[in-house]
Amino acid sequence: FRLPADVYEHWYGHAHAASQLLDRFAFGLPELFPDAVASGPHIAAPGCYPTAAALALAPLLAGGLVETNGIVVDAMSGVSGRGRGLSAPSLFSEANESVAPYGLLTHRHTGEMEWALSAASSTDVQLLFTPHLVPMTRGLLATCHARPSRSGLTTVSLLESFRTFYAGAPFVDVLDEPPVTKATLGSNSAHLTARFDERTGSVLALCALDNLGKGAAGQAIQCANLVLGLPEAT
């Protein structure tokens, strides 16, 4: 229930089984869609990869700071991101001491990222997403690359833009230093930073979060608080 029917069909490969219910659901990323989430009546909370990528890129796209195409999202998630079902790639002997990319070019969360960022920035966004399975239990790091759409960008100005964009967002911390997944473990926090590389003329944005916290259950509770009229951080 997170995507419009046509976007869902494109990325999932079949028609939505209950498209008549889609209008009842808000996309449950409160930092980008607080009014829609609060009005409900139902919420479809995004998963860990779309949450991290959308939080990292939204300030850049909404502010018109980067181009809306040519964006690259490389992200790494712990094994718990695969769910609790038994599968060979989830076995300790397979996942330990190994990093494995998967879902190349066609991962369904690509559509979720593009839709959320397009809605947040009121423009069509296109990106290339590559997920990686890394040998840890939980945690997620998204590294996002984009091309600037204007001159005069600096790391300082990007960080200021991020802090302004997320002012009042209780679960987002904009850091000067690179974020690390362990700092978000067991929390609903998302840690962000950004850089402008003068040498290559590139913009870099990163987000670390707990894939079972802000990327799953924590975010669901955050949305429920808003729907029920409770303080967001209850």
C-alpha positions in Angstrom: 0.0 0.0 0.0 3.0 2.3 -0.3 2.8 3.0 -4.0 0.3 4.1 -6.6 -1.2 1.2 -8.6 0.8 1.9 -11.8 4.1 2.3 -10.0 3.4 -0.9 -8.0 2.6 -2.9 -11.1 5.8 -1.7 -12.8 8.1 -2.7 -10.0 6.3 -5.8 -8.6 5.4 -7.2 -12.0 1.7 -7.7 -11.4 -1.4 -5.7 -10.7 -2.1 -4.6 -7.2 -4.6 -7.0 -5.6 -6.5 -4.3 -3.6 -6.0 -1.1 -5.6 -9.4 0.3 -4.4 -7.9 0.7 -1.0 -4.8 2.6 -1.9 -6.3 6.0 -1.4 -6.8 5.2 2.3 -3.1 4.9 3.0 -0.5 7.6 3.5 3.2 7.0 2.8 4.6 6.6 6.3 7.7 8.7 6.3 6.8 11.5 8.8 9.9 13.7 8.1 8.7 14.2 4.5 4.9 13.7 4.7 3.9 14.8 8.2 0.4 16.1 7.3 -0.5 13.0 5.3 0.7 10.7 8.0 -1.2 12.6 10.7 -4.5 12.5 8.8 -4.2 8.8 8.1 -6.5 6.9 8.4 -4.1 4.2 7.5 -0.3 4.2 7.1 2.0 2.2 4.9 5.4 2.7 6.4 8.4 2.4 4.0 11.2 -0.1 4.7 14.8 0.6 5.6 16.3 1.2 2.2 13.7 3.7 1.0 13.8 5.5 4.3 17.5 5.9 4.4 17.8 7.0 0.7 14.8 9.4 0.9 16.1 11.1 4.1 19.6 11.5 2.6 18.4 12.9 -0.7 15.2 14.9 0.1 17.0 18.1 1.3 19.1 18.1 -1.9 16.2 17.6 -4.3 13.6 19.7 -2.5 16.1 22.6 -2.4 16.9 22.2 -6.1 20.6 21.6 -5.2 21.2 18.6 -7.4 20.0 17.2 -10.7 17.0 14.9 -10.6 18.6 12.2 -12.7 22.0 10.5 -12.6 21.5 9.8 -8.9 23.2 6.7 -7.5 22.3 5.0 -4.2 24.6 2.3 -2.8 23.3 0.9 0.4 24.3 -1.9 2.8 22.0 -3.7 5.2 22.5 -6.3 8.0 21.1 -9.8 7.5 18.0 -9.1 9.5 16.9 -7.0 6.6 16.2 -10.2 4.7 13.4 -11.1 7.2 13.1 -14.2 9.4 12.5 -16.7 6.6 15.0 -19.4 6.1 17.2 -19.0 3.0 20.7 -20.0 2.0 22.1 -16.4 1.8 20.9 -15.8 5.4 22.8 -18.7 6.8 25.7 -17.7 9.0 28.2 -19.7 7.0 27.1 -17.9 3.8 26.7 -14.3 5.1 29.7 -14.2 7.4 32.9 -12.7 6.0 31.2 -11.7 2.8 29.6 -8.7 1.1 27.0 -9.5 -1.5 25.2 -7.1 -3.9 21.8 -8.3 -5.0 18.7 -7.1 -6.9 20.8 -5.4 -9.5 18.9 -2.8 -11.6 15.4 -4.1 -10.7 15.1 -4.0 -6.9 11.5 -3.0 -6.1 12.6 -0.4 -3.5 13.9 1.7 -6.4 10.4 2.6 -7.3 9.6 3.5 -3.7 12.6 5.8 -3.5 11.8 7.5 -6.8 8.2 8.0 -5.8 8.9 9.4 -2.4 11.6 11.8 -3.6 9.5 12.9 -6.6 6.6 13.6 -4.3 8.8 15.5 -1.7 10.5 17.6 -4.4 7.5 18.0 -6.8 9.6 16.9 -9.7 10.4 13.6 -11.4 13.4 11.8 -9.9 15.3 8.9 -11.4 18.0 6.9 -9.6 20.1 3.8 -9.7 19.9 1.6 -6.6 22.2 -1.2 -5.6 21.6 -3.0 -2.2 24.3 -5.0 -0.5 24.0 -7.7 2.2 26.8 -7.2 4.8 27.8 -9.6 7.7 26.1 -7.9 10.6 22.8 -8.6 12.3 21.2 -5.1 12.0 22.0 -1.7 10.7 21.9 0.1 7.4 24.1 2.6 5.6 23.1 4.4 2.4 25.7 6.3 0.4 24.1 8.6 -2.2 25.8 10.4 -5.1 24.3 13.2 -7.1 25.4 16.0 -9.5 25.0 19.6 -8.4 22.4 21.7 -10.3 23.9 25.1 -9.3 27.3 26.6 -8.6 28.6 27.7 -5.2 27.9 24.6 -3.2 30.1 23.8 -0.3 30.1 21.1 2.4 29.2 23.8 4.9 26.2 25.0 2.9 25.0 21.5 2.4 25.1 20.7 6.1 23.2 24.0 6.8 20.6 23.0 4.2 20.2 19.6 5.9 19.8 21.1 9.4 17.3 23.6 8.2 15.3 21.0 6.3 15.1 18.7 9.4 14.7 21.4 12.0 12.1 20.0 14.5 12.5 16.4 13.3 13.2 14.6 16.6 14.7 11.5 15.1 17.0 13.0 12.5 20.5 14.1 13.5 22.7 15.9 11.0 26.4 15.2 11.8 29.6 16.8 10.8 31.3 13.4 10.9 30.4 10.4 8.8 27.6 8.4 10.3 28.1 4.8 11.6 25.4 2.2 12.0 26.3 1.2 15.5 25.5 4.7 16.8 21.8 4.1 15.7 21.5 0.5 17.0 18.2 -0.1 18.9 16.9 3.4 18.2 14.5 5.2 15.8 17.3 7.7 14.9 18.6 8.5 11.4 22.1 10.0 11.3 22.9 12.1 8.2 25.8 14.0 6.7 26.7 15.5 3.3 29.7 16.6 1.4 30.6 18.6 -1.7 33.6 17.4 -3.6 35.2 20.3 -5.5 37.6 18.0 -7.3 34.9 15.9 -9.1 32.0 18.4 -8.7 30.0 15.7 -6.9 27.5 15.8 -4.0 27.6 13.0 -1.4 24.9 12.3 1.1 24.9 9.5 3.7 22.3 8.1 6.1 22.8 5.5 8.8 19.9 3.9 10.7 18.8 0.7 12.4 16.9 -1.3 9.8 14.6 -2.8 12.5 14.1 0.7 14.2 13.7 3.7 11.9 13.6 1.2 9.0 10.7 -0.8 10.4 9.0 -1.0 13.8 10.3 2.3 15.2 8.9 4.2 12.2 5.6 2.4 12.6 5.3 3.6 16.2 6.3 7.1 15.1 3.5 7.1 12.5 1.0 5.7 15.0 1.7 8.5 17.4 1.0 11.1 14.8 -2.3 9.4 13.7 -3.4 9.3 17.4 -2.5 12.9 18.1 0.3 11.9 20.5 3.7 13.6 20.7 5.7 12.1 17.9 8.5 10.8 20.1 6.2 9.0 22.6 
